[in-house]
Amino acid sequence: MKPNVTKAVLIGLLCLSSSVSFAQKRNLFNGKDLTGWHSDVPDKDKNPDIKPSFIVRNGLLVSMGDPRGHLITDANYKNYSIEVQYRFSAKPGNCGVLVHASTPRALYGMFPKSIEVQMQDKNAGDFWCIEEDITVPDMEARRGPKENWGINGKKQRRIKKLADSLENPVGEWNKMVVECLDDKVKVWVNDKLANYGTNCTAQSGQIALQAEGSEVEFRKVVLKPIKKLSKD
């Protein structure tokens, strides 16, 4: 493997062996720098001097969109609620919060093994299965014919959210809350229930934010431990 790929894999393995327990609410973004995070950007393997995909600007964490990749927590977490406040400041775009992330570049040489909670404009709250799986009610209605389901390649990995019109207009801030408890994942967008899945094939891991072609600003990334899921 190339040096940067090896480094990314080693970081992932080290995090998998680290503690996943924590007792208090914590800010994953300190408003000043990217302490507690590391990036995995495949294009950097060939060009170490490539522009950064993630920066801090005016007190905001900014995903620049390109070069494409992921900003990944150094630590591993289990049984938590994560709240992100984000916006596409200029035009509609694409991004995601990945929970239970583990093996780097497990899909398409880019995406870590995980469950993605979609932030793409008009689709915030969708699940995308990335070498992990999850079950929702009305599975065929929201995922398509069962024979097409899968967690990689050209399989049907998208599970549509429960409701439409959850996001605010471009330029306004959105709030996404993702609760992960044991094998359950529950999602709210702007305080409205967006998705709820069970039987998740992973129950702990790192958390990642995407650079996926669009500039996205984050003003809040807060994690807190939970012992039960919130009500609808």
N, C-alpha and C positions, 0 to 999 in steps of 0.2 A: 504493500500500500504506500501511497505517497505520504510524506511527512505530516501534512495537515490532516489527512484522513485518519492516520494513526493517532494523532493527538486527540481528535474528536472522539474516536472510539474509546480511547483510554479515559477521557473525562467522563464519558457515559458509563463505563464500567465502574469507575470509582464512585460515581454518584449512586449507582444501583446498590452499592455496598454500604452507603452511608445511612444514618438514622433518618427515618421518615416522620418521627414524632416531634411535635412542638407544642408549646403550652399557651402562647399568647399571640394576639393579633400582631402582624408585622407588615410594614411597608416594603414591598419588594423593589420599589423604585424610590430612591432617596431624593430625587429632584436635582441632583448635582452630577452624578456619574452613573456608570453601569456596574457598580460594585455588586457582587452576588450573581452576576450573569456572565455567560460567555457566548460568543457567536459561532455558528457553523455555516460558512458560506462557501459552497463548492468552488466557485470561480476564483476564490482566493488561493486555491491550490496551485494554479498556474501563474497567478499574478498577485504576489503578496502585498504589493503596494496599491491594490485596487481600493477605490473609495469605500468608506464604511457603509454598511447597510443600516446600522442603528447608531443614532447619535442622541445627545442631550442638547436641546435648543430652547432657550428662554424658559428653563425649568420644566420642560416637557420631554418625555421620552418619544423619539420620533423614529418610526420605521420608514426608511426612505423608499422602500419598494424594490429597488434594484441597487446592487446585485442581489439576486434572490437567495434566501437562506432563512435561518432561524436564530433568534436570541433565546437562549436556554438557561434556566436557573442552574446554578452550581449544585444546589441541594435537591434532594428527593423528598416528596411530600405525600401524605396520606390523610384521608378524612379531614377535608378542609373546604372552605368557601373562598373563592377568589373573586374579587370585584375589580373590573377594569372600566375606567371611563375613557372613552375614545371618540375621535371624530375624523372623518375625511374632510379636511379643511377646504380643499379647492374643488374637487370633483368626485363623483362616486368611484368606489374602488373595492379592493379585495384585501382581506387579511384574515387572521384566525388566531384563536387561543387553543393551544394543544395541551391536553391534560394526559397524565400517565405516560409521558414521553420516556422512551428508553433508547433503544438501538439507533444511533445516528444513521441517516441516509438509507433507511430500510426500504423506502419506496422511491423508484425512479432516480436513485442516487442523490436524493434531495431531502425527502421528508422523513423525520424520525418516527419510529413505531409509536403510535399514540391514537387517541381519539381527538379529532379536531372539532372544536365548536366554531362554526363559521361566523365571520363578521362581514362577509361580502355584502355590499349594498343590495337591499331587498331580500337577502337570504340569511340575515343574522339569526342564529339559533339552530340552523341545520347541524346535524352531525355528519362528519365524514370519517369513515373507518380506514385507518392507516395501519395495516398489519395487526390491528386489534379489532374486536367486534363488540357490539352492544345490541340489545333487544328493546324495541318499543312496541306499544299497543298499535294495532292497525298497521302492522309491519308491511304488508304487501301494498296497501294504499299509499304508504309514504316512501317505500323503497323500491317498489316495482315487483315484477314476478319473482318468486322465490328462487327459481333456477338461475337467475342472474346475480343473486347476492354473492358478495365476496369481499375480501379485504385487501386486494392488490390488483395490479394489472388493469384489465378492461372490465372488471366486475363492477356491479352496482354497489358503490361504497357510500353514496349519499343517502341520508335519511332526512326527509324534509321536516321542517319545524311544524308546530301545531297550529300556528296562526299567522296571518299576514299583517302588514302595516304596523310592525313593532318599532321601526326605527324613526328617528327624527330626521328632518331635512338635512341635506349635506351642509356642513358648516356648523351645525349644532352638536352639542355633546350628547353621547349615548352612554347608558350604563348597562353593562352586562355582568351578571352574577352567575357563576358556575359552582354548583355544590357537588362535591365528590365524597361519597360515603360508602365504604365497602365496595360493592359491585354496582352501585347506583350513581348516575350522573343526572343532575337536574339543572336547567338553564332558565334564567329570566333575562329579558331584554326590556329595559325601561320599565321594570317592575311588572311586566306581564309574562306569564309562563310561556316559554318558547319551546321547550323540549324536556322529555323525561325518559331516561333509559335505564334498564336493569340488566343483570347478567353480563356486565362488562368483563371482558377477558383480562383486564388489568385493574388493579386496585391501588396502585401507587406509582410514583414516577416523578420525573421532572415536569416543569411547566415551560411552555415555549410560546413566543410570539413570532409571527411570520413577517418576512419581507417578500411580498408576492405581487410586485408590479405596481403598487399604489402607495403614495405617501399617507401615513396614518399617524396621528398624534395621540399620545396617551398622557393624561394628567394624573391618573391614579391607578395603582396596581397594588391592591391590599389583600393580604391573606389572613384568614383566621381559622382556628381549629373548630370543628363541629362534632357533635355526638348524635345529632338527628337532622333530618332534612326539614327545611321550611315548608309550611303548608302552601297550597296553591293560592 
